[in-house]
Amino acid sequence: MKKLFIFCLFTTFSSASFAQIVKIPYLIYTGNPETMKIMFQTESPQIYNISYGFTEEYEIGVAKISQQKKGENENIFEYNFKYLKPNSKYFYKISNKTEEYKGYFYSAKEKKDRKVYFLVSGNNFSTNNKESAKTSVKKFIVENPKYNSVFLHTGNILKDENNEKCWNKLLSKKGNLLDKNIFSNIPIILAKSEKKTSKPDLFRKYLKYNFTSENTDYYTINYGFIKFIVLDNSVDLNQNSVQYKWLKNELTADFITPKIILINSLKKTKKSEINLDSLNLLFEKNNVKLVLSQNTDTNFNKNLGNVHYLSTKNLNLNNKKRTELKNKGNFFFAISYEGSEINIKILSYTLDLIDNIIIKN
C-alpha cells in the first residue's frame, strides 16, 4: 500500500528563475524510503527536465518531467524518484531552455530506524503575524538538521482550503516563502479541518496523501519505526462511523508499531461526533503513544492512561511560563522519539525553551 505525505524543499532560484511557476516544487513521500515524488504547477503548459544525484553534478541522470493536466489552475507536473538510498541527501535541478530551479531533499528513514525527530505546530504558526514565526523555525532546523524530517500541522493552515489563491500563497515563489516560510524547507503532514469540502477538492488535489477513499481525507504514514495516523474532522468519528471503523482496523492490524495520532479537533463539531473516552480506550489498547490536536475542550497537556495528549493551541503552563510564552510570540514543538522515550521540547518563536516533557514508554 502506498502511503503519501508532502515534502517541501530547501531551494534556490537561478538568475533565470521560474517565470511560469505558480506553485514551487514540493515532494510527496510514498511510504517507501526508496522512492519520492516531486510536483509543481505552472501558469501554462511547458516542457521540463529533471537531473538529480548525490552532488550538484547530478550524476544519477536526467529525465523528462511529465505534465499531468493542462488548463486553468492545472498544468501540474510530476516526477517519481526511484531506487533512493534511505536517509540520504539528494540534489536535483529542474530546467528548460530558459530557466532552472535547484534544490535538495532527504529520503525517508527505514522502518528499522528507531530514532525519529519531527516538528509540530498548529494554527498559531499559520496566523502568527511576526516573521520570526517562520524565520525561527527555519533557523532551528538549520542548526538542528536531524529535525529536517517531518513537520506535523494540526490543521487550519489555510484561511480557506477551498480557495485556489490560498494554495498559491502557501506554495508560491512570490513574497517571502523561499527565504522564510518553513514549508519551503521541511516536509509537512497536515490534518484536515472540519471545513466543508468543495468540488474539486483542492486539499486532495495538492496534497496527494494516500487517502482511504474518494470522499474522505484520513490516511496513515509510516516513517522510521513509527506510524502517523491522520484523522479527518470534516466527517464523523463516532463509534458507528466509517472513519472510526477504519481507525480501529488500522490500529488492531498493527499492534506492535508505536503510533502517533494527528487530528485537528478533539471537540464535538457539527460534522463529527467524538467520544474521547471511547477513543482513548481504543488508543490505549493499540500502542498509541501520543495524540496531537489543535482544538480541545480544555488546555491539554496530560496523560489519559498510557496515552499522552498535547494541544498545539493551549498548554497547561504556570503563570510565569504562560507570561513568558506570550511575550515571545507563541510556540512550536520539537519532538524526538528514540527507542522507548519521547522528548518534547516546547520552543517559543525566539527559540527559547519554555518547557520540556519526557515520556517513557
Secondary structure as the mmCIF struct_conf table of DSSP 4:
data_model
#
loop_
_struct_conf.conf_type_id
_struct_conf.id
_struct_conf.beg_label_comp_id
_struct_conf.beg_label_asym_id
_struct_conf.beg_label_seq_id
_struct_conf.end_label_comp_id
_struct_conf.end_label_asym_id
_struct_conf.end_label_seq_id
STRN STRN1 PHE A 5 CYS A 8
STRN STRN2 PHE A 10 PHE A 13
TURN_TY1_P TURN_TY1_P1 SER A 15 ALA A 16
BEND BEND1 ALA A 19 GLN A 20
STRN STRN3 ILE A 21 TYR A 29
BEND BEND2 GLY A 31 GLY A 31
TURN_TY1_P TURN_TY1_P2 PRO A 33 GLU A 34
STRN STRN4 MET A 36 THR A 42
BEND BEND3 GLU A 43 SER A 44
STRN STRN5 TYR A 48 GLY A 53
BEND BEND4 PHE A 54 THR A 55
TURN_TY1_P TURN_TY1_P3 GLU A 56 GLU A 57
TURN_TY1_P TURN_TY1_P4 GLU A 59 ILE A 60
STRN STRN6 GLY A 61 LYS A 69
BEND BEND5 GLY A 71 GLY A 71
TURN_TY1_P TURN_TY1_P5 GLU A 72 ASN A 73
STRN STRN7 ILE A 76 PHE A 81
BEND BEND6 TYR A 83 TYR A 83
HELX_LH_PP_P HELX_LH_PP_P1 LEU A 84 LYS A 85
TURN_TY1_P TURN_TY1_P6 PRO A 86 ASN A 87
STRN STRN8 LYS A 89 SER A 95
BEND BEND7 LYS A 97 THR A 98
STRN STRN9 GLU A 100 TYR A 106
HELX_LH_PP_P HELX_LH_PP_P2 SER A 107 GLU A 110
TURN_TY1_P TURN_TY1_P7 LYS A 111 LYS A 112
STRN STRN10 LYS A 115 SER A 121
HELX_RH_AL_P HELX_RH_AL_P1 ASN A 123 THR A 127
BEND BEND8 LYS A 130 LYS A 130
TURN_TY1_P TURN_TY1_P8 GLU A 131 GLU A 131
HELX_RH_AL_P HELX_RH_AL_P2 SER A 132 GLU A 143
BEND BEND9 ASN A 144 ASN A 144
HELX_RH_3T_P HELX_RH_3T_P1 PRO A 145 TYR A 147
BEND BEND10 SER A 149 SER A 149
STRN STRN11 PHE A 151 HIS A 153
BEND BEND11 GLY A 155 GLY A 155
BEND BEND12 LEU A 158 LYS A 159
TURN_TY1_P TURN_TY1_P9 GLU A 161 ASN A 162
HELX_RH_AL_P HELX_RH_AL_P3 GLU A 164 LEU A 171
BEND BEND13 LYS A 173 LYS A 174
TURN_TY1_P TURN_TY1_P10 GLY A 175 ASN A 176
HELX_RH_AL_P HELX_RH_AL_P4 LEU A 177 LYS A 180
HELX_RH_3T_P HELX_RH_3T_P2 ILE A 182 SER A 184
TURN_TY1_P TURN_TY1_P11 ASN A 185 ASN A 185
BEND BEND14 ILE A 186 ILE A 186
STRN STRN12 ILE A 188 LEU A 190
STRN STRN13 LYS A 192 LYS A 192
BEND BEND15 GLU A 194 GLU A 194
HELX_LH_PP_P HELX_LH_PP_P3 LYS A 195 THR A 197
BEND BEND16 LYS A 199 PRO A 200
HELX_RH_AL_P HELX_RH_AL_P5 LEU A 202 TYR A 206
BEND BEND17 THR A 212 SER A 213
TURN_TY1_P TURN_TY1_P12 GLU A 214 ASN A 215
STRN STRN14 TYR A 219 TYR A 223
TURN_TY1_P TURN_TY1_P13 GLY A 224 PHE A 225
STRN STRN15 ILE A 226 VAL A 230
STRN STRN16 ASP A 232 ASP A 232
TURN_TY1_P TURN_TY1_P14 ASN A 233 SER A 234
BEND BEND18 VAL A 235 VAL A 235
BEND BEND19 ASN A 238 ASN A 238
TURN_TY1_P TURN_TY1_P15 GLN A 239 ASN A 240
BEND BEND20 SER A 241 SER A 241
HELX_RH_AL_P HELX_RH_AL_P6 VAL A 242 ALA A 253
TURN_TY1_P TURN_TY1_P16 ASP A 254 ASP A 254
BEND BEND21 ILE A 256 THR A 257
STRN STRN17 LYS A 259 SER A 265
BEND BEND22 LYS A 267 LYS A 267
BEND BEND23 LYS A 270 LYS A 271
HELX_RH_AL_P HELX_RH_AL_P7 LEU A 276 LYS A 285
TURN_TY1_P TURN_TY1_P17 ASN A 286 ASN A 287
STRN STRN18 VAL A 288 ASN A 295
BEND BEND24 ASP A 297 THR A 298
STRN STRN19 ASN A 301 LEU A 304
TURN_TY1_P TURN_TY1_P18 GLY A 305 ASN A 306
STRN STRN20 VAL A 307 SER A 311
BEND BEND25 THR A 312 LYS A 313
HELX_RH_AL_P HELX_RH_AL_P8 ASN A 319 ASN A 327
TURN_TY1_P TURN_TY1_P19 LYS A 328 GLY A 329
STRN STRN21 PHE A 331 GLU A 338
TURN_TY1_P TURN_TY1_P20 GLY A 339 SER A 340
STRN STRN22 GLU A 341 SER A 348
TURN_TY1_P TURN_TY1_P21 TYR A 349 THR A 350
STRN STRN23 LEU A 353 LYS A 360
#
